[in-house]
Amino acid sequence: MLKRYLPILEWGRTYDREVLTSDLVAAVIVTIMLIPQSLAYALLAGLPPVVGLYASIMPLVLYAVFGTSRTLAVGPVAVISLMTASAAGAVAQQGTAAYLEAAVTLAFLSGIMLALLGLLRAGFLANLLSHPVISGFITASGVLIATSQLRHILGIDGGGDNWPEMLGGLAASLGTTNPWTLAIGLPALAFLFWVRKGANPALQRLGLPPKPADMLAKAGPVVAVALTILAVIVLELGEKGVAIVGEIPQGLPPFTLPSTDLALIEALWVPALLISIIGFVESVSVAQTLAAKRRQRISPDQELIGLGASNIGSALSGGYPVTGGFARSVVNFDAGAQTPAAGAFTAVGIALASLYLTPLLYNLPIATLAATIIVAVLSLVDLKTPGRLWAYSKADFAAHVATIAITLIAGVELGVIAGVGVGLLLYLWRASRPHAAIVGRVPETEHFRNVERHRVFTVPHVLSIRIDESLTYLNARWLEEYVLERVAEKPELRHVILMCSAVNAIDASGLESLEAINYRLRDAGVCLHLSEVKGPVMDRLQRSHFLEELNGEVFLSQSRAFEACALDKGGAAEPQDRWLARGMI
């Protein structure tokens, strides 16, 4: 029981010096990457940069205790930071104590919700968000985030809660661009883009082995930070209108408590729930992908508890909502992290940075942090998925595009809600109109296939219908209408066989429709038969009166049902395609 809720007891038993070395190396690399990222994401959330550091200490330690992924790196991420800014900005003004209190309360509420869902083993709730919806939301969020940071690159006011407002604000303020800020922001942006793709090959051409070259390339944001700080100091850009981070409090995270104001909690619980779901889906997706590469496994329910503990820890240490980040988790994985202890060591590195390095960041330009964010989030923008979805599924394409459009126009919260709503509506629409096919026998076999796709054998007085979905209240009436319409088209019909090989369940509404079909066919002098009914489905049917009232039979196989019904007319089969008559029986 303890190992289930405290995974550290499982991997901690085999911890040795070799694993320790791997974890320490990974922690150093991730720490170097995480310091500028944490500052940047706090800026995106509308919070003081130091809050990003606070949110990268306790969450990592607690995830190491409660999490099941060996390589997931928990902390601030772009999408959750944007959602935090949207939620906190709705109840308080940025830069105020009330705004910070709202962010802390969001983290605490999110943590409590995640932990409770984990204890209730409700990890399946992540399935409410389909991949097209998640992909659309992340793409739209990436566009929103990148657009929101352009004002820091240009040194203008800008602003806005949605894409049209942001674009309008940028256009209106373009004439007030600060050339010195632009001179810092554009080179930083170009350098970070180059680092992302070109630094590794360049370092390898200089003679470095692939792995060290890759690790040095990951430290590119730190180089950008150091160079732009140096430029601000040497050129005295702070006096020329270039916005800088300024003084960052030195020391470990303070102990904080969430608000107990019921009005504030009432205003934040829905955004906290959305943040929890999005954060969990993103985190579990990353964790499962990395775990599969090492043939490891994670427990989604325990991941809920791990993320819940991390968010509660973030709230109690002055942070804001966190989740598992894709980029830093991949770096952690590539750097050789073997256990969650690597995250705990990273937390130590961030804590040391909070104690000793924050004075060095005084002259860090905001434009550099904005460039860091833009480069990170543009990798989230997926322009290929809409085309693939259009070719594969128009319904999924509609859900994807609707999520993108609503997120860009109405904001992140409505975007998530709309995405879930569209996804559920499309699911209900598909479930209410399941696929069913009239089937015939493939010559010289016992297989039955769709008459519209294959050259098969049928007889005029037998109608075989394969039902490719469970029978529920969503589709029961549709099946009733479908069967009776097909029967009305064939006046010579004497037998209807429902092939139930794909029917995994029949609820009360489905049973009622079967009974109605049976009565209508009996009145018309047509026998209703079932074939290939699964055991659990048959168990439930036997607890009803349906089998007693059925005017036909239940056959073990479709082949037997077809043979019996075909011979009911004296054995004289009348094939639609006479050249296929051979092998009918």
N, C-alpha and C positions, 0 to 999 in steps of 0.2 A: 504493500500500500504506500509506504514512504517513497519507494523508488519510482512509483508511478507519478507522484506529485512532486518529487524532488529528483529529477534526472541526474543531478550532480552526483548522487550516491552511486549511480550506475557507472558513468565514465570515470569518476574519481578513483575507483578501485584500481584501475590499471594505469594511472597516471605515473609517468616516469621521466627521467632526465631528457631523453630524446624528444618526447612529446613537449616537454617544457621548453626546450630550445626552439622547436618549430613554432610554438605559440608565441614566444617572445619576439621572434623575428617578424611574424605576421602583425603583432601588436604595434611594433615600432613603425612599420610601413603604413598601417591603417591610421595610426595617430597623426602621422605627418599629413595624410590626406584629409583627415576628419577635422583638424583645427580650422582651416579656412572654410570648409564646407559648413561646419556648425555655425560659424559667424555669419555666413551668407544666408543660410536658411532662417536664422533668427531675424535677419533683416527682412527677408521675404514675409515672415509672419508678422511684421510690424513691431517686433520686440527689440530691446537692447541686444547688441551682439553677444554679450556675455551670457545671456539666457541660452543661447545655442550651446555654449560650453557646459552649462549646468545640465542641460538635457542630454548630455553625452557621457555622463559619469554614472550616476546611480542606476539608470535604466540598463546599462551594460552589465553592471554587477548583478543586478537582480535577474536579468535574463540568463546569465551564466548559471544561476542556481535553479531556475524554474523552466528554462527553455530546452527543447529537444534537438534543435538543429546544432550541429557541430561548428558551423561556419557563418551563421547569420549574424550580421552586425547591426545592432539596434541603435537608433538615434533619430535626429531630425531628418526629414526627407521633404522634397519639394512639394509634392501634392498635399501632404498633410499640413505643411506650413501655410500653403495657400488657403486651405480650408479653415485653418485656425484664424488667419487674418480675416476671412469672411465672417466667421462666427463671432469672434471677439469684437470686430469692428461694428457689428450690429447692435452691441450693447454698451460700447464705451469708445472714447476717442483715443486714437493711437498716441502713445507717449505719456499716457496718464497711468496712475497706480491702478485705477479701475480696469484698464485694458489688460495689464499684467495679471491682475487678479482673475479676470475672465479666462485668460489663457491657462493659468494654473488650474482653475476649476474645470476647464475642459479636459485637461489631462487626467484629473482625478475621476471625473465622471466616466470618461472613456475607459480608464483602468478598472473601475468597479464593474462596468458593463461587460468588459472582456472577461474578467475573472469569473463573474457569475455565469456567463455563457459557457465558459470552460468547465466549471463545476457541474453544470447541467448537461454537459456533453453535446453542446449545440453547434459544433463546428460545421454541420451541414448547412447552416444559415448562409454561409458564404456562397452557396450555390444559387442564391437569389440573384446574384449578379452574373450574367452570362459573359463569356469572353468578348463578344462584340460590344457589349455595354461598357465593360471595363476598359477595353482598348479605346473606345470612343471618348470616354471620360478622361483618360490619361493623355490622349492626344490633345484634346481641347484644353486641358489644364496646362500642358506644356506650352501651347500657344499663348494662353493668358499670362502665364508666369514670365515667359520671354518678353512679351509686350510690356508688361508692368515694369520690367527692369530697364527698358530702353531709356526711360527718363533719367536714370542715374548715369547711364553712359553719356547722355547729352548734357547733363547738368541742368535740367529744367524741372518745372513743377509736375506737370502731367497729373496722372491719377485716374481714378474711376474703378467701379466695381465689376464692369463687364467689358467685353471687347470693344463694342462701339464707343463707350465712354472713354476707354483708354486711348483709342485711336484719335478720337476727337480732342482729348486733352493734349496729346502729343502734337497734333497738327496746330492747335491754338498757341502752343508755347514754343514751337520750333524756332521762332525768331529770337528767342532769348537764350539760345544754346551757348554754354560756356566753352570757349575754344580750348582752355587748359584742361577741363574735365574730359572733353572729347579726345584730347591728345593723350590722356592717360587711358581712357576706356577702350578706344578702338585698338591700340596696340596690344593691350591686355587681352582683348577678345580674340584678336588674330593669333596671338601667341598660344592661348589656351586651345583654340581650334587646331592649331598645328601640333601641339603637344599630344592631343588626343589621337591623332592618326600618324603624324610624321616623326615624332621624337624617337619612338622605338626603333624604326628602321635606320634613322640617322645615327643613333648611338651604336647600333650593330655594325654599321659601315665604318665606324671609328675603331672597331675591334672588340667591343664589349660582347660577352655572351648574351644569348636571347633573354634569359631570365633576369639578370641584373639590369639589362637595358630596359626591360618592361617595368621593373620596380622603380628605376630612376624616372622613367616617363610618368609614372603615377604621381611623382612628387612635383610635377609641373606647376600646379596651383601655388605651391609654397614658393617656387622661384618667382612667379608673377607677383605674389605678395611682397617678397623681399625687394624686388626691383622697383615696384611702384612706391613702396614706402621710402626707399632711397631717393627716388625722383622728387617726391613731395618735400623731403628734408632739404635736398641740395638746391632745388629751384624755388623753394618757399611757396609752394603751390597753395598751401592752406590760406595764405593771404591774398590769393588771386581767385578766390571763389570756389576752389575745389573742395567738395565735401569730404571730410575724413571721419573715421570712426570716433576719434576723441578718446577720452579717458574711459578705460574699462576697469571696473572694480577688480581688485586683486584679492585672491583668496578662494577658499573652498565654497561650494554652494551653500547658501543659507537654508535653515529649516523653515519651510513655509507651510501654511495650511490653506486648503481651498475655502472658498466662501460658503457660508451657511445661509446666505440670503435666498429664501425660497423663490423670490421673483427672478433672481439671476439664474438659479438652477432650472426653473421652468423655461426660461428663454434659451438655455444652452443644452438641454438634454437631447433634443432632436439632432442638432449639429454634432453632439458628442457621439450619438449612435451612428450617424453616417461616417464620422471619422473612424470609429471603431471598426465598422464593416469594411470600409475601403482599406484601412491600415492592415487589417487581418488578411484580406484577400491578397494584397500586394506582398505582405510578409510571407504568407504560406506558399505563394507561387514561387518566390525566390528560394525559400528553404527547400521545397520539394525538388526544384530543378537542381540545386547544388547537391542535395543528398543523393539523388539518383546517380550522379556522376561517380560517387564513391560506394554505391550500393548500400547506402544507409537508409534509414527511414525516420520519419518524424510523426508525431502524434498531433493532428490538428486540434484536438480538444485540449491537450496540454499546452500547445502553442498559444491558445487563447489565455490560459492562466499565466504563461510566461510573459506575453505582451501586456496582460492586465497588470501584473506586478511591476513591469517596467514603467508603465504609465503612472501608476500610483507613486512609484519611487521618483519619477520625474516631477510630479506635482509637489511632493514633499520636499524637494530640493530646488525649488524655484524654476523648474523647467516647464515645458509645454508638451503637447501630445507627440509621441514618437512611434516608430514602427521599424521593421526591417528594411534597410535600404538596398537596392539592387547593386549600385555601383560599388559601394564600400564592401558589401558582402562578397562580390566577385573578387575584389582585391584581396580580401581576407582569405578567400579560398585559394586564389593563385599564389598567395604568399606562403601557403603551407600550413595554415591554422588547422589543428587537429581536434581541438575541443573548444567549448564555450569559454574556457579560461582565457583564451586569446582576447575575448571581449573585455574580460575583467582587467587584464593587463593594459588594454587600450584605455580603459577608464582611469587607470593610474597615470598613464601618460597625459591624458587630458587634464586630470587634476593637477599634475605638476605644471602644465602649461598655464592653468588658471592661477597658480601660486606665483610663478616666476616670469612668465613670458608676456603677460598682458600689457605691461608698460611699453614693450617694443611695438605693440600694435596701434599705438596712439595715432600715428600718422598714416595709417592704412586708408587708402581712398575707398570711398563707397563704390566708386565705379569699378574697382577691381573685384569687389564682392559681387556686384551685379553681373560682371562678365563671367565669373565663376558659375553663377546660377544659370545664365543663358546657355552656356556651353553644356551644362549638366542636363538641363530640361529639354533642349532641342533633340537630344537622343531619344526622348520619350515620344516625340511626334512621329507617328507612323503613317506615311502617305500611301503605302502599298495596300494596306488592309481593305480600304473601301472597294478597290478594284477587284480584289480576290473575293470579297463577300458578294459583290454584285454578280459575279460569274457563278458563285456557288449557291447562294441563298438570298433571294430578294428580301425576305422577311428579316434576316439578320442584318442585311445592309441597311434596311429602314431603321432598325434599332440603333445601329452604329451611328448613322448620320444624324438621327434625331437627338441622340445623346450629345454629339459634338455641337450641333446647332444650339440646343437649349443651354448647354454649359457656357458657350461663348456669349450668348445673348442675355441669359437670365442669371448666370452665376453658377458657382460650383454646387451649392446645396440643391437648387432646383434641378441642376443637371443630373445629379445622382438619383434624386427621387424620380425624375422623368425617365431616366434610363431603366431603373427597376420597374417602373410602371409599364413602359413600352415592352420590356422584355416579358413581363408577366402576361400582358395582353396578347402578345404574339404567341406565347406558349398556350394560353387558353384557346386562342383561335385555332392553332394547329391541333390541339388535343380534341377540340369539338368537331373537327373534320378529319378523322383518321384515315389512313389509306386502307382501302379494301379492294380486292380484285376478284374478278371471275376467273377461275382457274380450270385448266384441262390437263389431261394426262399426257406426259411426254411418251411417245411411242416406245414400246419394248422396255419400259421402266415402270417403277412405282412412284415416280416423282410427278408433282403437279406444279404447273407454272401459269403465269398470267397469259390469258388468251391473246392479249394485245401485244405481247412481247415475244411469244414463242409459237411455233407451229405445233399445236397440241391436238389431242383427240377429245371430243365432247360428244354427248348424245342429247337430242332435243328435249327429252322429258326430264333431264337432270340438270340442276343448276348448282354448281359448286362455288361458294364464295369464301375466300380466305380473308379473315379479319386480322389486320396487322397492328392491333392496339388493344390494350385492356379496355373492358367495357365499364365506363363510369358515368356519373351523372352528366359529364360534359359532352359525351358523344352518344349516349344511349338512344336519344330521339333521332339522331342522324342515322344510326344504323337501322332503326325501324323503318324510316322513310326510304333508305337506300335499298333494303331487301324487298320491300313491297313494290317499289318502282320497277325493279328488275323482274319481279314475278309478273307484274302487269304486262310486261313486254312479251311474255311467252305464254300464250293461251294453252299450249300443249303440255305445260309443265306438270309433273306429278311428284317430284322430289326436290327439296332444297337441302343442301348440305352446307353447314357452317363449319369451315375448317378453322379450328381454334388453337393451332400450334403456337401462335404469337400472343395469345391472350393469357396474361399473367394474373389477372384478377377480374372479378365481376362484382361490382357493388350492388346495392339494393336497387338503384335506378336501372342499372344494366340488366338485372334479373327481371325487373318489371317489363322492360322492353322485350326481352326474350319471350316472356309469357304472352305479351301482346302479339308478337310475331307468330307464335305458336297458335293462338286462337284464330287469328286472321287467316292463316294458311289452312288450318283445319276446316274452317268454314268454306274455303275455296276448293277443298278436296285435294290439298297438297300436303305431303308429309314433310315435317321438319326433322332433320337429323343433325347431330353434332359429331365431329371427329377430332381426334388428337387433343382431347381435353387434358390439361395438366392435372396432376394429382391434387395440389392445394385447391385448385378451382373446383374440381370434382367433389372434394370434401365439403365445400361450402354449398354446392348445388344439392348434395345429398341431405343437407339440413333443411332444405326447402321442399315445397310440393311440386316444383317444376318438373322433375324427372318422372313423377307419377302421372303428370298431365301431358307430358310430351307425346305427340302423336306419331313420332318416329323413334329412332334408336340413337344410342351413343356408340360410336365405333372407335376401336383402338387406333385405326389408321385411316387416312383419307383413301388409300387404295381399296381397302375392304368396303368402305362406305360406297365408293363409286361403283365397284363391281356389283354389289348387292342391288343398288338402285338401278343400274343399267339393265340388269337381267329381270327387273320387275315387270318389264313389258314383254315377257315371254322369251327373253334371251335374244330377241331380234334387235340388235343395235343398229342405229341409223347415224353413222358418222357424218359430221359436216364435211370433212375432208376424207373421201372414201379411200384415198391412197394411204391414209394413216390408220386404217382399220386394223391392220396387222398388229398384234400385241396388245389389243384392248384389254383382254382378260389375262 
